[in-house]
Amino acid sequence: MALGTCRAVLVTGCNRGIGLGLVRGFLARSPSPDLVIATCRHPDQAQELQHLKKQHQNLRVLQLDILCENSIKKATQETEALVGEQGLNCLINNAGINRIATLDSVTAQDMLALYETNTVAQLMVSKAFLPLLRKAAYQDVVMGIHRAAIINVSSQSASMQLFSQNKKSEEVYPYRIAKTALNMITCCLAADLISDGILCMSLEPGWVKTDMGGSKAPLQLKEIIPGILNVLANVREKDHGAFLNWKGEVVPW
Ligand SMILES: NC(=O)c1ccc[n+]([C@@H]2O[C@H](COP(=O)([O-])OP(=O)(O)OC[C@H]3O[C@@H](n4cnc5c(N)ncnc54)[C@H](OP(=O)(O)O)[C@@H]3O)[C@@H](O)[C@H]2O)c1
């Protein structure tokens, strides 16, 4: 299915990394969504987004700091004005942070900071955009991003089952714990939003070269972005509540 049938998509954390890659990917698809809403903390400083905006009439850049209640409220209102009665089809909770922390070095502050950004904020952003997703969901019957979807960008490191196979904490205590909790948010949202027809899933983007992924990452954005966009274009009811990777394979919880 063409991604163009997804009328309006909103991505968080779009000034760099995977978020920027997703925005570029959505804009390059033919047909492209009618509205690609790229959000970031500092739109004025997001030079690549501003450059893309000059080239693509369907791109809007909105300020959104996922930790700030007022910013979430304002971005929701601005999005509502953009999407109107047709609502928002797809929310991609991509923004996230990492901190290297071993068992020896991890602090309560690290744990709380990562939980706040990678878990709590994702739920608050999803809650805020829910009315707009519901509006879009009323207008179709087949589940998918063309109708209404919440995609939580998670990580393979959050998988309890994969961890039990290799048992290495890999110096990312707070990150993997917060992402495991994010996966539970996906499960809870999936249970609560099935009756609304809003598809909810966790997505593992692969270990990719970005500021977070680092230079040792084996994958590049140009490999994973087309993969992710294909996965998103094809998710349906069977994928509701699933944890999929950028190739569309199931990641065990
Ligand atoms: N790269 C990987 O290998 C990998 C693997 C698995 C999962 N992931 C996940 O993929 C997502 C994107 O990662 P990435 O590699 O693109 O990371 P990145 O290059 O570090 O980019 C992170 C993005 O999140 C934004 N962000 C952080 N805190 C924010 C906040 N409070 N409000 C709004 N935006 C905020 C950043 O904005 P600022 O520039 O303003 O800080 C930036 O745009 C994350 O959820 C990450 O956990 C990445």
The ligand as an ORCA input file, in Angstrom:
! r2SCAN-3c Opt
* xyz 0 1
  N      20.352      4.811     16.780
  C      20.116      3.564     17.182
  O      20.949      2.660     16.965
  C      18.829      3.222     17.869
  C      18.596      1.861     18.161
  C      17.399      1.506     18.776
  C      16.462      2.487     19.073
  N      16.728      3.806     18.788
  C      15.689      4.781     19.145
  O      15.369      5.567     18.007
  C      14.950      6.874     18.415
  C      15.761      7.923     17.675
  O      17.129      7.691     17.983
  P      18.315      8.390     17.188
  O      19.351      7.356     16.982
  O      17.808      9.151     16.041
  O      18.841      9.378     18.332
  P      19.520     10.829     18.228
  O      20.271     10.937     16.969
  O      20.217     11.028     19.522
  O      18.232     11.790     18.146
  C      17.364     11.854     19.224
  C      16.257     12.830     18.885
  O      15.366     12.885     20.013
  C      15.177     14.257     20.326
  N      14.798     14.481     21.717
  C      15.435     14.096     22.852
  N      14.781     14.547     23.925
  C      13.714     15.247     23.461
  C      12.668     15.969     24.070
  N      12.571     16.109     25.396
  N      11.721     16.532     23.290
  C      11.781     16.426     21.945
  N      12.766     15.791     21.304
  C      13.720     15.208     22.058
  C      16.495     14.921     19.988
  O      16.319     16.320     19.914
  P      17.506     17.371     20.376
  O      18.426     17.519     19.196
  O      16.742     18.613     20.701
  O      18.201     16.775     21.557
  C      16.782     14.251     18.657
  O      16.032     14.854     17.643
  C      15.126      6.923     19.932
  O      13.900      6.681     20.562
  C      16.105      5.800     20.195
  O      15.998      5.284     21.500
  C      17.878      4.185     18.210
*
